[in-house]
């Protein structure tokens, strides 16, 4: 009746635990006294409980009668084998009446139900810590001993328990006995398989108390928690960078030593990090199973797709604690943080230029070596950087994955897309007080003002030329490298900048949508119309600092300034005469060649110079417009 009433009259006077019967209390008391009355005559091993003693005696029998034909396990009793076979059959007949969880073996159900009750029967005699099972207690007891009797036959590593040794040896043998029945992936440990299964069922049982983020694996939650605590136990003694995991520090050290231990067996390329090799290997298979449902772009890894989706959602979870700026990727945040510290630990040994990242130095070195390892499989063009090749490939596909939700305009490049988004902001708050240019960001305005102050802080490391804006320096440096990333899809001609390509593309169209309001002249581009309209308005925005003379075009001003500086950079190869303007050199060269490309179709007379030819054509007009 005590089963129904729940009455437990027999109480332990040491820990307060109660029992329905006297016999279980007596057995329980042996935990506190350490008494083991049942001793094996063959090996001397002692036991607290009669049931455990009887099971042990079977281990000394001459034959193990019952063998599992699906694994290497052997059993002394047929009923135990029958219970074991349910593991292979995936049969789970034992159900927990409290939570509904199912088990293949009765003993597993009993252990599980103990967790509901919170009863931990097995106490450590050394420290008093209690456990749900005797097996868990035995594992714990190894903490209190330094003895390691089990030695690995492959290496010198030793272990306190035989089970630890068996698990360790799988590293050497490559054995992975636990296979996922959904994707076939195998694991060394059952726990690793259980955690892996959460990926398929979508279960993320481990939740961060700080931010609510969920994880499929407890280990990933533990790593994540260190982001909140700021804990970085492992520090690089060369650059001071801290890491959450020792393994990450070990791989980081490869950057300083130059070691690349992870090599691709298909192309021979080496990597400092194993993760980079794994990503690289997917390039050989060409598999990209993860597809963006908004723009159709595919990715080899789920994590890369997740990062890509932030472009569409606008999510920027990584925030700089110094300036508050947010980023879609953690790596971009790390790079940004270096702008505050000014740290540039990687220096080119040929020109002395320093970089924040090792990858940037590697890319820079290709300027000196001329190496272009990234080749387009459509047109055969080669590039120094993988990112440049990726941008180039869009010229073949016409892909523009970045689309503005407000006006529908699409872009190939994320940088141009971000700049475009600023044009939709309600107010452009930052206005230049020296010209009509307005900017949506203060840093853009600051960069622009250097044009007016003549400040040129950005210096080319190859030729020493200075620029007021960093973007101008980057375009200039491309001219040193000779890299022309932007190719015309019509004729294949290549250009240094996207702007130059857009200007060129007007050659292939006869459309002239921009009409002058003062005359009937039409233009292919709005920039051409603006320059033309200065003829009517008389606007000359580009003034010479030396004499005050103004010009309609910046290029004309640059040519004019050479008169004051005395600079004549354009020299005739035949006679050595120098000129301030390249156009004047071209006219001069025709004196040596005798070339007269401008021919009158009325009288046959030829001319070297276009302006002289135009004056001549007027002599054939019916009326001479200019009379004395």
C-alpha positions in Angstrom: 0.0 0.0 0.0 3.0 2.3 0.6 3.4 2.5 -3.3 0.0 4.1 -3.5 0.2 6.2 -0.3 3.8 7.3 -1.0 4.6 6.5 2.7 8.4 6.1 3.4 8.8 5.4 7.1 12.5 4.3 7.0 14.8 7.4 7.1 18.6 7.7 6.8 19.9 9.5 9.9 22.9 10.8 8.0 21.4 12.4 4.9 17.6 12.3 5.5 16.7 10.2 2.6 13.6 8.0 3.1 12.6 4.5 1.9 9.5 2.4 1.9 11.3 -0.8 3.0 14.0 -1.5 5.6 16.2 -3.5 3.1 16.9 -0.6 0.7 17.7 1.6 3.7 20.3 -1.0 4.9 21.8 -1.0 1.4 21.8 2.8 1.3 23.6 3.0 4.6 26.6 1.2 3.1 27.2 4.3 0.9 28.0 6.2 4.1 29.8 3.4 5.9 31.7 2.2 2.9 30.7 -1.4 3.7 30.9 -4.0 0.9 29.8 -7.3 2.3 29.7 -9.3 -0.9 33.2 -10.4 -2.0 34.2 -12.4 -5.1 36.3 -15.5 -4.2 38.0 -15.5 -7.6 39.3 -11.9 -7.8 38.6 -10.4 -4.4 36.4 -7.6 -5.7 33.7 -6.4 -3.2 30.2 -5.1 -3.7 27.6 -3.2 -1.7 24.5 -4.8 -3.4 23.7 -8.5 -4.0 22.5 -7.8 -7.5 25.8 -6.2 -8.5 27.7 -9.1 -7.0 25.7 -11.7 -9.0 26.3 -9.9 -12.3 30.0 -9.8 -11.5 30.2 -13.5 -11.0 29.0 -14.1 -14.6 32.2 -12.4 -15.8 34.2 -15.4 -14.5 32.2 -18.0 -16.4 34.1 -19.9 -19.1 31.9 -19.0 -22.1 30.2 -15.8 -23.1 27.2 -17.5 -24.8 25.4 -14.5 -26.4 27.1 -12.3 -29.0 25.6 -9.3 -30.9 26.0 -9.8 -34.6 25.8 -6.1 -35.3 28.6 -5.0 -33.0 31.5 -6.6 -31.2 29.7 -6.7 -27.8 29.3 -10.0 -25.9 26.7 -10.8 -23.2 26.4 -13.5 -20.5 22.6 -13.5 -20.5 20.1 -13.7 -23.4 17.7 -11.2 -21.9 20.5 -8.6 -21.7 21.4 -9.2 -25.4 17.7 -8.9 -26.3 17.6 -5.5 -24.6 20.8 -4.4 -26.3 19.5 -5.3 -29.8 16.8 -2.7 -29.5 19.6 0.0 -29.8 20.4 -1.3 -33.3 16.8 -1.7 -34.3 16.0 1.9 -33.1 13.2 0.3 -31.1 12.3 2.4 -28.0 9.6 0.7 -26.1 10.3 2.3 -22.7 8.5 5.6 -22.3 8.9 8.2 -19.4 5.4 8.9 -18.1 6.5 12.4 -17.0 7.9 13.8 -20.2 7.2 11.2 -22.9 10.8 10.6 -23.8 11.5 7.1 -25.1 14.4 4.7 -24.5 15.5 1.4 -26.0 16.6 0.0 -22.6 14.9 -0.2 -19.2 18.1 0.8 -17.4 18.3 4.0 -19.4 14.7 4.9 -18.5 15.4 4.3 -14.8 18.5 6.6 -14.9 16.4 9.2 -16.8 13.6 9.1 -14.2 16.1 9.7 -11.5 16.8 13.1 -13.1 13.1 14.0 -12.7 13.1 13.1 -9.0 16.5 14.8 -8.4 17.6 11.8 -6.3 21.3 11.2 -6.4 22.0 7.9 -4.6 25.7 7.6 -5.2 27.9 9.7 -3.0 31.7 10.2 -3.3 33.5 9.1 0.0 36.2 11.7 -0.7 34.3 14.9 -1.3 30.7 14.0 -0.7 29.5 14.9 -4.2 26.5 12.8 -5.3 25.5 11.3 -8.6 22.5 9.7 -10.3 24.4 6.5 -11.3 27.2 4.4 -9.9 29.0 4.6 -13.2 29.0 8.4 -13.0 30.5 8.1 -9.4 33.2 5.8 -10.7 34.2 8.3 -13.4 34.2 11.1 -10.8 36.5 9.2 -8.4 39.3 9.3 -10.9 39.5 13.0 -10.1 40.9 12.1 -6.6 43.7 9.9 -7.9 46.8 10.6 -10.1 47.1 7.0 -11.2 46.9 6.5 -15.0 47.2 2.8 -15.6 45.9 2.7 -19.2 48.5 3.7 -21.9 47.8 4.3 -25.6 49.7 1.9 -27.8 50.0 4.5 -30.6 51.4 7.4 -28.5 52.6 8.0 -24.9 49.3 9.4 -23.6 47.9 7.7 -20.5 44.4 7.6 -19.0 42.7 6.9 -15.6 40.0 4.8 -17.2 39.8 2.2 -19.9 36.8 3.9 -21.5 38.8 7.1 -21.9 41.6 5.1 -23.6 39.2 3.4 -26.0 37.7 6.8 -27.0 41.2 8.3 -27.4 42.3 5.4 -29.7 39.6 6.3 -32.2 41.7 9.3 -33.0 44.5 7.0 -34.3 42.3 4.3 -35.9 39.8 6.8 -37.4 36.9 4.8 -36.0 33.6 6.7 -35.9 31.0 4.3 -34.8 28.1 6.7 -34.4 26.5 7.6 -37.7 23.8 10.1 -38.5 20.9 8.3 -40.2 19.8 11.5 -42.0 23.1 12.6 -43.7 25.5 9.7 -43.0 28.1 11.8 -41.1 29.9 9.8 -38.5 31.3 10.7 -35.1 33.7 9.3 -32.5 31.4 10.1 -29.6 27.7 9.5 -29.0 27.4 12.9 -27.5 28.7 14.5 -30.7 26.1 12.6 -32.7 23.3 13.8 -30.3 24.5 17.4 -30.7 24.7 17.0 -34.5 21.1 15.8 -34.7 20.0 19.2 -33.4 21.1 20.6 -36.8 18.6 18.4 -38.6 15.6 18.7 -36.3 16.3 22.5 -35.8 16.4 22.1 -32.1 18.5 24.8 -30.2 18.1 23.9 -26.6 20.9 26.0 -25.2 19.9 29.6 -24.7 22.2 32.6 -23.8 20.8 34.4 -20.6 22.3 37.7 -21.8 21.0 38.1 -25.3 18.5 35.2 -25.8 20.5 33.7 -28.7 20.0 29.9 -29.1 22.5 27.2 -29.9 22.3 23.6 -31.0 25.4 22.6 -29.0 26.3 23.4 -25.4 30.0 24.0 -26.4 28.9 26.8 -28.8 26.9 28.4 -26.1 30.0 28.3 -23.8 32.1 30.0 -26.5 29.4 32.6 -27.1 29.2 33.5 -23.4 32.8 34.6 -23.5 31.7 37.4 -25.9 29.6 38.9 -23.1 32.1 38.3 -20.3 35.0 39.6 -22.5 37.0 36.6 -21.3 40.1 35.9 -23.5 42.2 33.5 -21.7 44.8 32.9 -24.4 46.9 35.8 -25.5 49.4 36.0 -28.3 52.9 37.0 -27.0 53.8 38.7 -30.3 50.9 41.0 -31.0 48.9 40.8 -27.8 45.7 39.6 -29.5 43.4 37.6 -27.2 41.5 34.5 -28.0 38.6 32.6 -26.4 40.0 29.2 -27.3 43.6 27.8 -27.1 43.2 26.2 -30.6 42.4 29.6 -32.1 45.6 31.0 -30.6 47.6 28.1 -32.0 46.2 28.8 -35.5 46.8 32.5 -35.1 50.5 31.9 -34.4 50.8 30.6 -38.0 50.3 34.2 -39.2 53.5 35.3 -37.3 55.5 32.2 -38.2 54.3 32.1 -41.8 53.5 28.4 -41.4 50.7 27.0 -43.5 50.1 23.5 -42.3 46.8 22.9 -44.0 47.3 22.0 -47.7 44.7 21.3 -50.4 45.5 17.8 -52.0 43.9 18.9 -55.3 45.7 22.1 -56.1 48.5 22.3 -53.5 47.4 25.6 -52.0 48.2 26.0 -48.3 46.4 27.8 -45.5 47.1 29.0 -41.9 43.7 27.9 -40.7 42.0 24.6 -41.1 38.6 26.3 -41.5 39.9 28.2 -44.5 41.1 24.9 -46.1 37.6 23.4 -45.6 36.0 26.4 -47.3 38.5 26.3 -50.1 37.8 22.6 -50.8 34.2 23.4 -51.6 35.5 25.5 -54.5 36.7 22.3 -56.2 33.4 20.4 -55.8 31.5 23.5 -57.0 28.6 22.6 -54.7 26.6 25.6 -53.4 23.6 24.0 -51.7 22.5 27.2 -49.7 20.5 29.6 -51.9 19.3 33.1 -51.0 15.5 33.2 -51.6 15.6 36.9 -52.3 18.2 37.3 -55.0 19.0 33.7 -55.9 22.7 33.8 -55.1 24.1 30.4 -53.8 26.7 29.7 -51.2 28.8 26.7 -50.2 28.2 27.2 -46.5 25.1 28.0 -44.5 27.0 30.5 -42.3 28.0 32.5 -45.5 24.3 32.6 -46.5 23.3 33.9 -43.1 25.9 36.7 -43.4 24.6 37.5 -46.9 21.0 37.7 -45.8 21.9 40.7 -43.6 22.4 42.7 -46.8 18.6 42.2 -47.5 17.5 42.6 -43.8 19.8 45.4 -43.0 20.8 43.7 -39.7 24.1 44.8 -38.3 24.7 42.8 -35.1 28.4 43.6 -34.5 28.8 47.1 -32.9 32.1 49.0 -32.2 32.1 50.0 -28.5 34.3 53.0 -29.3 32.3 54.8 -31.9 29.0 52.9 -32.1 29.3 52.0 -35.8 27.6 48.6 -36.6 28.6 45.9 -39.1 27.0 42.9 -40.7 30.1 40.7 -40.2 32.3 40.1 -37.1 35.5 40.2 -39.3 34.6 43.6 -40.6 34.2 44.9 -37.0 37.7 43.5 -36.2 39.2 45.4 -39.2 37.3 48.6 -38.2 38.6 48.5 -34.6 42.2 48.8 -36.0 41.2 52.2 -37.4 40.9 53.4 -33.8 44.2 51.9 -32.7 46.0 52.7 -35.9 47.7 49.3 -35.7 49.4 48.2 -38.9 51.6 45.2 -38.0 52.3 43.9 -41.5 55.0 45.7 -43.5 56.1 45.2 -47.1 59.8 44.6 -47.2 60.1 46.1 -50.7 58.5 49.5 -50.3 57.9 49.8 -46.6 54.1 50.2 -46.8 52.2 48.8 -43.8 48.9 47.1 -43.5 46.4 46.1 -40.9 45.8 42.6 -42.3 48.2 39.9 -43.5 45.8 39.3 -46.4 46.2 42.9 -47.5 50.0 42.6 -47.5 49.8 39.4 -49.5 47.6 41.2 -52.1 49.9 44.2 -52.1 53.0 42.0 -52.7 51.4 40.8 -56.0 52.0 44.4 -57.3 55.7 43.8 -56.9 55.7 40.2 -58.2 53.2 40.8 -61.0 51.4 37.6 -59.8 47.7 37.3 -60.9 46.5 33.9 -59.6 42.7 34.5 -60.1 41.6 33.8 -63.6 38.2 34.3 -65.2 36.9 31.1 -66.8 34.8 33.0 -69.3 37.4 35.4 -70.9 40.7 34.3 -69.5 41.5 37.6 -67.7 43.6 37.3 -64.6 43.5 39.3 -61.4 45.6 39.8 -58.3 42.6 39.6 -55.9 39.8 37.1 -55.6 37.3 39.9 -54.8 38.3 41.7 -58.0 37.7 38.5 -60.0 34.3 38.2 -58.4 33.3 41.8 -59.3 34.6 41.2 -62.8 32.5 38.0 -63.3 29.4 40.2 -62.8 30.2 41.9 -66.1 29.6 38.5 -67.9 26.5 37.5 -65.9 25.0 41.0 -65.6 24.2 40.1 -62.0 23.2 43.0 -59.7 22.4 41.5 -56.3 22.0 44.7 -54.4 18.6 46.3 -55.0 17.2 49.5 -53.5 13.7 49.0 -52.1 12.8 52.7 -52.5 13.5 53.2 -56.2 14.3 49.7 -57.5 17.8 50.5 -58.8 20.2 47.6 -58.7 24.0 47.5 -58.1 26.8 45.0 -58.7 28.9 46.4 -55.9 27.8 46.6 -52.2 29.8 49.8 -51.7 28.0 51.7 -54.5 24.7 50.3 -53.1 25.5 51.8 -49.7 26.4 55.2 -51.2 23.2 55.2 -53.2 21.1 54.5 -50.1 22.3 57.8 -48.7 20.6 59.7 -51.5 17.2 58.7 -50.1 17.9 60.1 -46.7 15.4 62.9 -45.8 18.1 65.5 -45.2 21.6 65.8 -46.5 22.9 67.4 -43.3 26.4 68.2 -44.3 26.9 71.0 -46.9 30.1 72.4 -48.2 30.3 76.2 -47.7 32.7 76.5 -50.6 30.6 74.8 -53.3 27.2 73.3 -53.9 28.1 69.8 -53.0 26.1 68.2 -50.1 26.8 64.9 -48.3 24.7 62.6 -46.2 27.8 61.7 -44.1 30.2 63.9 -42.2 33.2 61.7 -43.2 32.4 62.2 -46.9 32.2 66.0 -46.4 35.5 66.0 -44.5 37.2 64.1 -47.4 35.6 66.5 -49.9 36.8 69.7 -48.2 40.4 68.7 -48.7 39.9 69.5 -52.4 39.3 73.2 -51.4 42.1 73.4 -48.8 44.5 71.8 -51.3 45.4 69.3 -48.5 46.7 66.0 -50.0 47.4 63.6 -47.2 47.2 60.4 -49.3 50.6 59.6 -50.9 51.4 56.9 -53.5 54.1 54.7 -52.1 55.4 53.9 -55.6 55.8 57.4 -57.2 55.2 59.8 -54.3 52.2 61.6 -56.0 49.7 63.0 -53.4 45.9 63.1 -53.5 43.3 64.9 -51.4 41.0 61.8 -51.4 41.8 58.2 -50.7 39.6 56.9 -53.5 41.7 59.0 -56.0 44.8 57.3 -54.6 43.3 53.9 -55.0 42.4 54.6 -58.7 45.9 56.0 -59.3 47.6 52.9 -57.8 45.6 50.7 -60.2 47.4 52.5 -63.0 50.7 51.3 -61.5 49.5 47.7 -61.3 48.0 47.9 -64.8 44.9 46.1 -63.4 41.8 47.1 -65.3 38.9 45.3 -63.5 36.0 46.7 -65.5 35.4 45.1 -68.9 32.9 46.2 -71.6 30.5 43.4 -72.4 30.1 44.7 -76.0 33.7 45.0 -77.2 35.8 43.6 -74.3 37.8 46.8 -73.7 38.9 47.2 -70.1 39.0 50.2 -67.8 40.4 51.1 -64.4 37.1 52.4 -62.9 33.4 51.7 -63.2 32.9 55.3 -64.1 35.3 55.1 -67.1 33.4 51.9 -68.2 30.1 53.8 -68.0 31.5 56.6 -70.1 32.8 54.2 -72.7 29.5 52.3 -73.0 27.9 55.4 -74.5 30.0 54.7 -77.6 27.8 51.6 -78.3 24.5 53.5 -78.1 23.0 56.2 -80.3 20.5 57.3 -77.6 20.9 60.9 -76.5 18.3 61.5 -73.8 19.8 64.8 -72.4 18.7 67.9 -74.3 20.1 71.4 -73.8 17.4 73.9 -72.8 19.3 76.8 -74.6 19.8 75.0 -78.0 18.8 71.8 -79.7 22.0 70.0 -79.0 21.6 66.6 -77.3 24.0 64.4 -75.2 24.4 60.8 -74.2 25.2 61.7 -70.6 24.0 64.3 -68.1 27.7 65.2 -67.3 28.3 66.2 -70.9 25.1 68.3 -70.9 26.3 70.2 -67.7 29.7 70.9 -69.3 28.0 72.1 -72.5 25.5 74.4 -70.7 28.5 76.4 -69.3 28.9 77.7 -72.9 25.5 79.4 -72.6 25.7 80.4 -68.9 29.4 81.5 -69.1 30.1 79.5 -65.9 33.8 78.8 -65.4 34.1 77.1 -62.0 37.8 76.2 -62.2 40.0 79.1 -61.3 43.8 79.4 -61.5 45.5 80.2 -58.1 48.4 82.0 -59.9 46.6 84.5 -62.2 42.9 84.1 -61.4 41.9 83.0 -64.9 38.9 80.7 -64.9 38.0 77.7 -67.1 35.0 75.6 -67.9 36.9 72.3 -67.5 39.1 71.0 -64.8 41.4 69.4 -67.4 41.8 72.8 -69.1 42.9 74.4 -65.8 45.4 71.6 -65.2 46.9 72.2 -68.6 47.0 76.0 -68.0 48.7 75.7 -64.6 51.7 74.1 -66.4 52.3 77.5 -68.0 53.0 79.0 -64.5 55.0 76.0 -63.2 57.0 75.7 -66.5 56.2 72.0 -66.5 56.3 70.4 -70.0 55.9 66.7 -69.4 55.1 65.8 -73.0 58.3 65.4 -75.1 58.7 64.7 -78.8 60.8 61.5 -79.3 62.2 62.8 -82.7 63.4 66.3 -81.9 63.2 66.5 -78.1 60.8 69.5 -78.0 58.6 69.6 -75.0 55.0 70.6 -74.5 52.6 71.4 -71.6 49.7 69.7 -73.2 49.6 66.2 -74.9 47.3 67.5 -77.6 50.0 70.0 -78.7 52.5 67.2 -78.8 50.2 65.2 -81.1 49.8 68.2 -83.4 53.6 68.7 -83.4 54.4 65.0 -84.3 52.4 65.4 -87.5 55.1 67.8 -88.7 57.6 64.9 -88.6 55.2 62.3 -90.0 53.8 64.6 -92.7 50.3 63.4 -91.7 47.4 65.5 -92.7 44.3 63.7 -91.7 41.8 66.5 -92.4 41.0 66.5 -96.1 38.6 68.9 -97.9 36.2 66.9 -100.1 35.5 70.0 -102.3 39.0 71.0 -103.3 41.1 68.1 -102.0 43.4 70.3 -99.8 44.6 68.5 -96.6 45.4 69.9 -93.1 47.3 68.7 -90.0 45.1 70.6 -87.5 41.3 70.3 -87.1 40.8 74.0 -86.3 42.7 75.2 -89.4 40.6 72.7 -91.5 37.4 74.2 -90.1 38.5 77.7 -91.0 39.3 76.5 -94.5 35.8 75.0 -94.9 34.2 78.4 -94.5 35.9 79.6 -97.7 33.6 77.2 -99.7 30.5 78.4 -98.0 28.0 80.3 -100.2 28.2 83.4 -98.1 31.1 84.9 -96.3 29.5 85.9 -93.1 32.1 88.3 -91.9 32.2 91.5 -94.1 34.1 94.7 -93.5 
